[in-house]
């Protein structure tokens, strides 16, 4: 199997559900492999990290979209994503990112810990006190989706009653982030983009009439004061991306991570007894089964990485999930080991496009996993979880669990006698 054949396997339904064997096939050709005339695949950690930080590489811009995706402006999904900070280069990217960055500073994220703890405890209460106590529940629906969507919606000022709407809309829209998409899948993504855009257009008008203490109001006021700082299309596109990115990645992190922990009871027990170890655990969970598996870059100049010359105008597929399992960086990369030295996974990217909400996602996971293990000591899988057939955003479609009836009452804080330090 050559590199092109391995890449085709990766894009197949089988390859998307379990990409890791195919990553290793691609890695056998080197950390950077040419898979087409101006197309390269990157599996090495050092090489992916360098490219993400290198200003000579950018994301797909309008001119290249015109070349590769004629008629993209007629697609609400592609057009919406392309007007956001997710798919723009400096100086537009820097300008838009600065406007939202204030809501995601380390100080503001740390201040949300008590909010996250309270919401997580309430969700566990509902899981235990369901309609059929002891019967399986879908962890994604009961916990992994409502926790992060509740937090990001609170930041954006989205009413609690509207939050159930977003899971399907986001699932539809994010199909456009896949490296390959069929016309039928694009039509579904367009539907989700339209629903989300219409929703935020109404919210924007509501905030104009009645400003509130939320990020939506802040961005509306920036746009209304100076349209050159944030256009109307950019306002709506970034609100959509902030919402979707604010829960989609974290939902997958919580689902993927829970399955790993339940498959490793000894390590799970250590985290249950010592929640202060959570930061190290979350980094290893991000590494071993990343919620974001890939991203792309375009070379603006001739460069060389991994011993391979990359001409200007080349398209690079950066396989973050493969980089996170690079044996040159991580000994025994397939083994879950929360005691590794600092691992610095590339799950949230690196460089200018490093995920704005990475700190918030980490906080939510650091709160959620110890709390779930402590409050639900009998938590277990109830049947086989089903994966989504997505590669870019890796997660489960359903994740049935049993919670056991012997739950522990809510109690914030670190248990007495817990050892200091982190893994």
N, C-alpha and C positions, 0 to 999 in steps of 0.2 A: 504494500500500500504506500503510494507516494504522498507527498504533502497535500496535493490537490484532492486526492481521494479521501484522505483523513479529514480534510476540511468539509468535504461533502457529507461525510458521516456525522460530523459534529452538527451540521445544520439539519439533519434528519430528526424525526420525532424521537427515535431511540437515543441519538447522540445528545439531544437537548435534555432528556430526562436524566441521563447519567453521563455528563461530559468528561469526567475525570480520566477514564481509560483512553479516550481520544486525545486528550491533552498530552498524555505521555507518548503517544505515537508521534504527535507533532514535535514534542520536545526532543525526540531522538534525532531530529534534523538540525538541532541547535537552538539557542535561545531566540534567534531571529531567523525565520525561514521565508524565502521568496516563494509565493504561491501563485504568482501571475506576473505579467510584464511590469506593472507598477503597484503590486499588491503584496504586502508582507504580513506575516503573522508572528506575534511576539509572545513567547511563553516564559522568558527569563525574568526573575524579580528585579535584578539590577537594571536590566535593559528597559523594562517597562517603567520603572521608577525614573530613570534618566529621561526617557521620552516624554513622560507626563510633565516633567519640570522644565523641559527644553523649550524656550520661547520660539524656536524655529518650527515647532509643530503646533498646529491649531486644529479646531474642529471644522466640520464641513460648513462652508459659508455659502451665501446665496449664489455666487457665480458657479461653484462646483455643483450645487444642487440643480442649477439649470442644466448642467451637463449630464448628471447622472439620473436626475428625476424630473424630466420635462413635465411641466404642468403641475409642479408641486404646490404652487400657490393656490390651486383650486382644491387642495386637500386641507380641510380644517385642522386635521391632526398634525400634519407636517408643518403647515404654516404657523400653527400655534406654538409648537415646540421651537421652531426656528426663530421666533421673535423673543424668546426667553433667554436668560443668562446661560441656560444649559447648552445652547447651540449657537453662541455668538463668541467672537474673538475680541480682544482688546482693540480699540478703547471702549467699544459698546459693552462688552462683558464686564469690564471693571466698573464702568459707570453704573450699570444696573445692580451689580453685586453689592456695591457700597450702600445703596439705598436700603437694602434688606438686612445687611450684616449686623446692624445694631441690635436686632432682636435675637441674635444667636451668639452673643459674646459669652465667654466662659462664666462671667458673673451672673448674667441673666439666666443661663442654663442651670447653674448651681441653685439659683433661687427657685427653680421649678421642682426641685427634688421632692418637697413635701406634697406638691400637687400630684406628681406622678405616683408617690406612695399611696396617697389617699385613693386615687382612681384605681390603682392596681388592687388594693384591698377590697374595694367595692365590687370589682369585677369577679374576684375570687368568691366573695359572698354570694353573688348571683349564680356562679357556676355550681356551687354547692347546694343552693336553695332553688334548683331548677324545678321544672314541672314534674320530672321523674327522678328523684334523688337516687344516685347510684348508677343511673343509666349513662351510656356514653354521651359526651358532648363534643362538638367541633371546637377545638382549641382556637382555631383561627377566628371563627365567628364569635366565640365567647370572650376571648381575651386578646389575641395577637392583633386583631384589627381594631377593636374599640379603644384599646389603650393609646396607641400612637395617634389615631385619628382624633381622639378627644383632646389630646395635648396640642396638636397643630391647629385644630379648629379653634381652640381657645385663643391661641396666639393670633390667628387671623380674624377672629370675631365671628366665626360661623355659628349660628344657633345650634344648640344641641339636637333639636328635633330634626335637623337636616342631615346629620352625620351619616345615617344609614344609606343615604343615596350614593355616596361617593365610591363605595367599594366596586360596584359594577362599572361605573363610569371610568374610574381609574384603570381597572383591568382592561377595558376596551381600548382606552387611549394608549396605554403603554405598549400595546402591540407594535406601535410605530417605532419603538426603540430596538426592535429585533434587527439583526443584521440582514435578514431576508424577510419579506412580507408579501403575501399574495394580494391580488386585487380585492378578494373577499375580506381578507383580514384588514386591509386598509379601509374598506368601507365601514367595518366595525369600529376601528380606531377613530374614523371621522365622526361617527355617531357619538362616541364618548367625548371627543373634543368639543363638539357642538353643545352637548348637554352641560359640560363644565363651563364653557365660555358663557353660555346664556345665564347660568346660575350666578357667576361672578359679575356679569354685567348688571344684574338686579341688585346684588350686594353692594356694588360700587355706588349705584344710585341711592341706595338706602343710607350709605355712609355720608354721601353728600348732604342728604337731608338731615341726618342725625349723626354727627361724628361720635366716635367711641374711642376708648383706650385700647386700640388693637392695631395690628400691622396693616390691615386693609385700609383703615382710615389714614395712617401715615403715608402710604403709597398714593392714595387718592389725592391727598393734599399736595404731595410733591408734583404729581401730574398737573393738577389744576393751577398750581402756582407757576410752573415752568414746563411746558410740554416738551422742550428740548432735553430736559433731564430724564423724562420718562413719557414716552408717547402713549396714546390710548391703547394701541395694540400691545405694546410692551407691558403696560399695566395689567391687562387681562391675562396675557401669556404667563407672566411671572406669578400671578396669583394662582393660576392653575398648576404650574410646576411646583411652587412652594407647598401647595396642598398635597399633591400626588407624591412628591418626593418625601414629604414629611411623614407619610405613614406607610407607603408601599415598601420601602426598603426595610423599615423597622418591623413591619408585619412578617416579612420573610426572615429577618434575623431571629425573631422570637420563635417562629415555627421551626426553622432549620436547627436553631440552637437547642430547643427543647428535645427534639428527637436525638440529637447527639448526647445530651445529658442523660436521657432515659436509657440510652444504649451503654452508658458508662456509670453504673450505680455507685462505684467507689468514689469517683471524682464528684458525682452529684452530691453524695453524702458530705464530702468535705466542704463544698460550697454551702450546703444547707446549714452546717454548723458554724461556718466562718464566712459570713456575707462580705466581710472586708476583702476577701479574695476576688470579689466579682470583677474588678477591672481587668485582671489578668485572664480570667475565664472568658470574658467577652471578647478580648482580642484574639484568643485562640479559636473561639467559635466563629468569629469573622473570618479568620484565616482558613479554617478547615472546610467550611461550606459557605462561601461568600454569598450574600444576598444579591450582590451585583457581580456578574461574571465577566463582563467585558466592556470595553469602550473603544472608540475609534479616534484616530488622528490623521491629519494630512500634513505631509512634509512641505514646508515652504522653502527649503533650501536643501542642497545635497549634504547628507550626513553619513556617518558610519556608526552602527551599533551592533554589538555581538559579532564583530568581524564581517559584517555584511554592509556593502555600500547601498545607500538608500537615495535614489535620485529625487530631485524636487518634483512635487506633484504626486508623490506616491501616497497610497492609502494604506494605513496600518491598522490591523485588528489587534488590539492589546487584550490578551486573555488574562484578566486579573485573577480568575479562579485558578489558572495554571501557575501564574507567578506566585500566588500564595502557597503553592505546593512545590516550589522549586527546591530540589534537594541540595543545591549549592547554597541555599540560604537557610533551609530548615531540615536538619537531619530527621530521617524517618518522617517525611512530610505527611504521609497518610495517617499517622497516629495522632489521636487527640491527646495533647499534653499541655494542660493549663499551667504547668510549672516551667515552661520554656522561658529563656531570657526574653526581654521585650521583643515582640515579633514584628510590629509595624506592618500589618497587612495592608494591601493596596485596595481593599474593598471599597473605600470611599474615594479612591483616586489619589492624586498628588498634584502639586503645582497650582497654577491659577484656578483650575476647575475643581479643586478639592471640595468635596461636598460641604455646602454651607451648614447643613443640619447634622453633620457627623457627631458633634458633641451631644446633641439632643438624643440621637439614636442610641449612643453609648449609655447615656444616663438612664434611659428607659429600660434597656436590657440589664444594666447593672442593678437596678431596683427590682425588675420583674423576676429574674431567675432565682435569686435567693428567697424571695418572698413566696414564689410558687412552691419551691421545694420544702420550705418550712411549714407553710400553711396547709399544704396538700401532701402529706408524707406518703400517701398511697397512690399518688399520681402515676398513671401508666397508660401506655398505648392501648387502644381498644380496636384492634384490627390493623390492617395495612394502610398507611397514609397514601394518598395519591398526589403525585407531582403534577404541577402545571407543565405543559409542553412549551416552556419559554426558556431561552438561554440567557438573555441579558439580565433579566430579573428572575433569579432562581428561588423558587419557593414551592409550597404545597398548595394544592387545590382544596383538599380536605385533610384534617388531622384529628381523627377521633381519639378521645382520651376518656378514661374513667378517673374520677376524682376521689373515690372512696368517701364514705360518710364521716370518717374520723378526721375532720379538718381541724386545724388549730386556729383559735380566734385571732383577729387582727391585732398586731402589736408592732409598732414602729421601733426602730433602733437595733443596735447590735446586741446579740445575746450575751449575758454575763459570762466572763471567762473566755471569750473568744481571743484567739492568739492575735497579736498585732502584726502588721505588715501585709504584703500582698505576694502572690506567687512570683 
